[in-house]
Amino acid sequence: MNVLWSYFWPAFAAGLLIGAVAGLVGFRRKKQAAILASAAIVTIAAAMVWHGPLGAADRFSGQVERRAQETLVYYEMSTVTARLHHGPLTRRLALSGTADDFQRSELVRIMGDLPGASRASWSGANGGLPLIVEGSIASLVGFLIGLLLAYLVELRRRYNAQWKW
């Protein structure tokens, strides 16, 4: 299973479920904006709980760093280490160790293609977009799709309500 799939799919599914339920409830009430805004906040909170206390970030980091280490062992580069940028956790690999210019350029290319890594570099500066923000975005996309599905269900319900046999 892809590393990104195992991290982002549960956040997306939680957003989808929260969006569908909030839409089904919210589209039948008068205070739609308050219900939908609070549901969006719950969606972001669910993504943050998935990231931190439920350990998805640690599992993601471990899997990506393990694959990076396996790649380095395969290419017999025992003097080089690869770690994800932490503080906050991002998908950028920071490489360190001794290598010549050709090895450095090829390792950046190879490590940047690893599943779960957005890119790789030899300098540890500028970590990129935090993983928790990416997870929250995935959750909000799921939330919006859930809202759309709930809206379509509500339209069908309202259309069918006009027919009184």
C-alpha positions as CSV (number, residue, x, y, z in Angstrom):
1,M,0.0,0.0,0.0
2,N,1.2,3.5,-0.8
3,V,2.5,5.5,2.1
4,L,0.5,8.6,1.0
5,W,-2.6,6.5,0.6
6,S,-2.4,5.1,4.2
7,Y,-1.9,8.6,5.6
8,F,-4.4,10.7,3.6
9,W,-7.2,8.2,3.0
10,P,-8.5,8.1,6.6
11,A,-8.4,11.9,6.9
12,F,-10.3,12.2,3.6
13,A,-12.8,9.5,4.7
14,A,-13.4,11.3,8.1
15,G,-14.0,14.5,6.3
16,L,-16.4,12.8,3.8
17,L,-18.4,11.2,6.7
18,I,-18.5,14.4,8.7
19,G,-19.5,16.5,5.6
20,A,-22.3,14.1,4.7
21,V,-23.8,14.0,8.2
22,A,-23.5,17.7,8.7
23,G,-25.0,18.3,5.3
24,L,-28.0,16.0,5.9
25,V,-28.6,17.8,9.3
26,G,-27.7,21.3,8.2
27,F,-29.7,21.5,5.0
28,R,-32.9,20.8,6.9
29,R,-32.3,23.5,9.6
30,K,-32.5,27.3,9.6
31,K,-29.0,27.9,10.9
32,Q,-27.1,26.2,8.2
33,A,-24.0,28.4,8.4
34,A,-23.4,27.7,12.1
35,I,-23.9,23.9,11.6
36,L,-21.7,23.7,8.6
37,A,-18.9,25.9,10.1
38,S,-18.8,23.9,13.3
39,A,-18.7,20.7,11.2
40,A,-15.7,22.1,9.3
41,I,-14.0,22.8,12.6
42,V,-14.7,19.2,13.7
43,T,-13.3,18.0,10.4
44,I,-10.0,19.9,10.9
45,A,-9.9,18.6,14.5
46,A,-10.4,15.0,13.3
47,A,-7.4,15.4,10.9
48,M,-5.3,16.8,13.7
49,V,-6.2,13.9,16.0
50,W,-5.4,11.4,13.2
51,H,-2.1,13.1,12.7
52,G,-0.9,13.3,16.3
53,P,-2.6,11.2,19.0
54,L,-3.6,8.3,16.7
55,G,0.0,8.1,15.5
56,A,-0.4,8.5,11.7
57,A,2.5,11.0,11.5
58,D,4.9,8.7,13.3
59,R,3.9,5.7,11.1
60,F,4.2,7.8,7.9
61,S,7.7,9.1,9.0
62,G,8.9,5.6,9.9
63,Q,7.8,4.1,6.6
64,V,9.3,6.8,4.5
65,E,12.6,6.9,6.4
66,R,12.8,3.1,6.3
67,R,12.3,3.1,2.5
68,A,15.0,5.8,2.2
69,Q,17.4,3.7,4.3
70,E,16.6,0.6,2.2
71,T,17.4,2.6,-1.0
72,L,20.7,3.9,0.5
73,V,21.6,0.3,1.4
74,Y,20.7,-0.9,-2.1
75,Y,23.0,1.7,-3.6
76,E,25.7,1.0,-1.0
77,M,25.8,4.5,0.3
78,S,26.4,3.7,4.0
79,T,27.9,7.1,4.8
80,V,24.7,8.9,3.8
81,T,21.6,9.3,5.9
82,A,18.1,10.4,4.9
83,R,15.5,11.8,7.3
84,L,12.3,13.7,6.9
85,H,12.3,17.3,7.9
86,H,10.9,17.5,11.4
87,G,9.7,20.5,13.4
88,P,7.0,20.5,11.8
89,L,7.0,17.2,10.0
90,T,7.0,17.6,6.2
91,R,7.4,15.3,3.3
92,R,10.9,16.7,2.4
93,L,13.9,14.4,2.8
94,A,17.1,15.9,4.2
95,L,20.2,14.1,3.1
96,S,23.5,14.3,5.0
97,G,26.8,12.5,4.8
98,T,29.8,12.2,2.4
99,A,29.3,11.8,-1.3
100,D,30.8,13.2,-4.5
101,D,28.9,15.6,-6.8
102,F,27.5,12.9,-9.1
103,Q,26.3,10.8,-6.1
104,R,24.7,13.9,-4.6
105,S,22.8,14.8,-7.7
106,E,21.6,11.2,-8.3
107,L,20.6,10.6,-4.7
108,V,18.5,13.8,-4.7
109,R,16.8,12.5,-7.8
110,I,16.3,9.0,-6.5
111,M,15.2,10.0,-3.0
112,G,12.8,12.6,-4.5
113,D,11.0,9.8,-6.3
114,L,10.4,7.7,-3.2
115,P,6.7,7.3,-2.3
116,G,5.7,9.7,0.4
117,A,8.6,12.1,-0.2
118,S,7.9,15.4,-2.0
119,R,11.5,16.1,-2.7
120,A,15.0,15.7,-1.3
121,S,17.9,18.0,-0.8
122,W,21.3,18.2,0.9
123,S,20.4,21.3,2.9
124,G,18.1,21.1,5.8
125,A,16.6,24.6,5.3
126,N,13.0,25.3,4.4
127,G,11.0,22.2,5.2
128,G,8.0,23.0,3.0
129,L,4.3,22.5,3.7
130,P,3.7,20.7,7.1
131,L,2.2,17.3,6.8
132,I,-0.6,18.2,9.3
133,V,-1.7,21.0,6.9
134,E,-1.7,18.6,4.0
135,G,-3.8,16.2,6.1
136,S,-6.2,19.0,7.0
137,I,-6.6,20.0,3.4
138,A,-7.4,16.3,2.4
139,S,-9.9,16.2,5.2
140,L,-11.6,19.5,4.0
141,V,-11.7,18.2,0.5
142,G,-13.5,15.1,1.8
143,F,-15.8,17.4,3.8
144,L,-16.8,19.4,0.7
145,I,-17.5,16.2,-1.3
146,G,-19.6,15.0,1.6
147,L,-21.5,18.3,1.6
148,L,-22.1,18.0,-2.1
149,L,-23.5,14.4,-1.7
150,A,-25.7,15.6,1.1
151,Y,-26.9,18.5,-1.0
152,L,-27.8,16.2,-3.9
153,V,-29.7,13.9,-1.5
154,E,-31.6,16.9,-0.1
155,L,-32.5,18.1,-3.6
156,R,-33.9,14.7,-4.4
157,R,-35.9,14.7,-1.1
158,R,-37.3,18.1,-1.9
159,Y,-38.2,17.2,-5.4
160,N,-39.9,14.0,-4.3
161,A,-41.8,15.9,-1.6
162,Q,-43.9,17.7,-4.2
163,W,-45.6,14.4,-5.3
164,K,-48.4,13.6,-2.9
165,W,-50.1,10.5,-4.2
